Amino acid sequence: MKLIGWGKPDDSFDDEKLLISLQPVKKTGLLFLRNGKMKTTDPIADYLTRLRNAIKARHRVVEVPASNLKKEITKVLFDKGYILNYKFEDGGAKQGNIKIALKYNPETRESAISKLQRVSSPGLRQYKPATELPKVLNGLGIAILSTSKGVVTDKEARTMNVGGEVLCYVY
């Protein structure tokens, strides 16, 4: 199906080009740029969604675009035993990628991560003082926080007596 656009009467464009030039879709938080690539408005939510999708598809390795905050979250997940391994790859001028090896139980083939939940979002930041830090599943899970001392878990933040932005829950 061809649609007539602005300009000369002979000019026409495909439905695909029309879809690519659409404005933001509010529910997903994605922007479609004119070149067809997506720009995320919440990179941490995109990171968690990529991990969630890879776990549901039973992938062994997932590759995500890197940022300093994502690198720190990946280090916390590795230190707490939720992922098997990770590797930071340089991308030249860009920030690069993070390759994450997901961890599964060899007998039951269940993932070490049963749930990843985003707490703070760009539209509604969730800050908690040290006295009000959340406990995830009565201490069986972790809350990942961004504090003045770096990206840490809720337990580490309590021992350091610092609060911060609650990024996500992992259990």
C-alpha positions as CSV (number, residue, x, y, z in Angstrom):
1,M,0.0,0.0,0.0
2,K,1.4,3.4,-1.0
3,L,0.5,6.6,0.7
4,I,0.9,10.1,-0.8
5,G,3.1,12.3,1.3
6,W,3.9,16.0,1.2
7,G,5.8,17.4,-1.7
8,K,5.4,16.6,-5.3
9,P,2.2,14.7,-6.3
10,D,4.4,11.8,-7.6
11,D,6.2,11.4,-4.2
12,S,5.0,8.4,-2.2
13,F,6.4,6.3,0.6
14,D,5.8,2.9,2.1
15,D,4.0,2.0,5.3
16,E,7.4,0.9,6.8
17,K,8.8,4.4,6.4
18,L,5.7,5.8,8.0
19,L,6.0,3.5,11.0
20,I,9.6,4.4,11.5
21,S,9.0,8.1,11.6
22,L,6.3,7.8,14.3
23,Q,6.7,9.5,17.6
24,P,7.3,7.9,21.1
25,V,5.2,5.0,22.2
26,K,4.3,5.8,25.8
27,K,3.9,2.2,27.2
28,T,7.2,0.9,26.0
29,G,9.3,4.0,26.5
30,L,10.9,3.6,23.2
31,L,11.5,6.2,20.5
32,F,11.7,5.2,16.8
33,L,14.2,7.3,15.0
34,R,14.1,8.1,11.3
35,N,16.9,5.6,10.6
36,G,14.9,2.7,12.1
37,K,16.9,2.3,15.3
38,M,15.3,2.6,18.7
39,K,16.4,5.0,21.4
40,T,15.4,4.0,25.0
41,T,14.2,6.5,27.5
42,D,15.0,4.2,30.4
43,P,18.3,2.3,29.8
44,I,18.2,0.4,33.1
45,A,14.7,-0.9,32.3
46,D,15.9,-1.9,28.9
47,Y,18.9,-3.7,30.5
48,L,16.6,-5.6,32.9
49,T,14.2,-6.5,30.1
50,R,17.0,-7.9,28.0
51,L,18.1,-10.1,30.9
52,R,14.5,-11.1,31.6
53,N,13.8,-12.0,27.9
54,A,17.1,-14.0,27.7
55,I,16.2,-16.0,30.8
56,K,12.7,-16.8,29.5
57,A,14.3,-17.9,26.1
58,R,16.9,-20.0,28.1
59,H,19.8,-18.2,26.4
60,R,23.2,-18.8,27.9
61,V,24.7,-15.4,27.0
62,V,23.0,-12.1,26.5
63,E,24.6,-8.9,25.1
64,V,23.5,-5.5,26.2
65,P,24.8,-2.0,25.4
66,A,27.1,-0.7,28.1
67,S,27.1,2.3,30.4
68,N,28.9,2.9,33.7
69,L,25.8,2.2,35.7
70,K,25.0,-1.0,33.9
71,K,28.6,-2.2,34.4
72,E,28.2,-1.6,38.2
73,I,24.9,-3.4,38.3
74,T,26.4,-6.3,36.4
75,K,29.3,-6.5,39.0
76,V,26.8,-6.6,41.8
77,L,24.8,-9.4,40.1
78,F,28.1,-11.4,39.7
79,D,29.3,-10.8,43.2
80,K,25.9,-12.0,44.6
81,G,25.9,-15.2,42.4
82,Y,23.0,-14.3,40.1
83,I,25.0,-14.5,36.9
84,L,27.8,-16.9,35.9
85,N,30.2,-14.5,34.3
86,Y,30.5,-11.2,32.4
87,K,32.8,-9.4,30.0
88,F,33.0,-5.8,29.1
89,E,33.8,-5.2,25.4
90,D,35.0,-1.9,24.0
91,G,33.1,-0.4,21.1
92,G,35.5,2.2,19.9
93,A,33.9,5.6,20.1
94,K,30.8,4.2,21.7
95,Q,30.5,2.9,25.3
96,G,30.7,-0.8,24.1
97,N,28.8,-3.9,25.1
98,I,28.4,-6.2,28.1
99,K,28.3,-9.9,27.5
100,I,26.6,-11.7,30.4
101,A,26.7,-15.4,30.9
102,L,23.4,-16.4,32.7
103,K,23.4,-18.9,35.5
104,Y,21.1,-22.0,35.5
105,N,20.7,-24.9,37.9
106,P,22.3,-27.9,36.1
107,E,19.6,-30.4,37.3
108,T,16.4,-28.4,37.2
109,R,17.6,-25.9,34.5
110,E,16.0,-23.1,36.4
111,S,17.6,-19.7,36.3
112,A,19.3,-18.3,39.4
113,I,17.2,-15.1,38.8
114,S,13.5,-15.7,39.2
115,K,12.5,-12.1,39.1
116,L,13.9,-8.7,38.1
117,Q,11.8,-5.7,39.0
118,R,12.5,-2.1,38.2
119,V,11.7,0.2,41.1
120,S,12.9,3.7,40.3
121,S,12.1,5.1,36.9
122,P,13.0,8.4,35.2
123,G,9.4,9.7,35.8
124,L,9.3,8.6,39.4
125,R,12.6,8.3,41.3
126,Q,12.5,6.2,44.5
127,Y,15.0,7.5,47.1
128,K,15.2,5.8,50.5
129,P,17.2,6.8,53.6
130,A,19.3,4.2,55.3
131,T,16.7,3.6,58.0
132,E,13.9,2.8,55.4
133,L,15.8,0.5,53.0
134,P,13.6,-2.3,51.7
135,K,14.1,-6.0,52.5
136,V,13.4,-8.2,49.5
137,L,11.7,-11.5,50.4
138,N,12.8,-11.0,54.0
139,G,16.4,-10.9,53.1
140,L,16.4,-13.8,50.5
141,G,16.6,-11.3,47.6
142,I,18.5,-8.1,47.0
143,A,17.7,-4.5,46.2
144,I,20.3,-2.8,44.1
145,L,20.8,0.9,45.1
146,S,22.8,3.8,43.6
147,T,24.4,5.6,46.6
148,S,27.0,8.2,47.1
149,K,29.4,5.3,47.8
150,G,28.6,3.6,44.5
151,V,26.2,0.9,43.4
152,V,25.6,-1.5,46.3
153,T,23.0,-4.0,47.6
154,D,20.5,-3.1,50.4
155,K,22.5,-5.1,53.0
156,E,25.8,-3.3,52.1
157,A,24.0,0.1,52.3
158,R,22.7,-0.7,55.7
159,T,26.1,-1.6,57.0
160,M,27.6,1.6,55.5
161,N,24.5,3.6,56.8
162,V,23.8,5.3,53.5
163,G,20.6,5.6,51.5
164,G,20.1,6.2,47.9
165,E,18.0,5.5,44.8
166,V,16.5,2.0,44.7
167,L,17.1,0.8,41.2
168,C,15.7,-2.7,41.2
169,Y,14.8,-5.9,43.1
170,V,16.4,-9.2,42.2
171,Y,15.4,-12.6,43.6
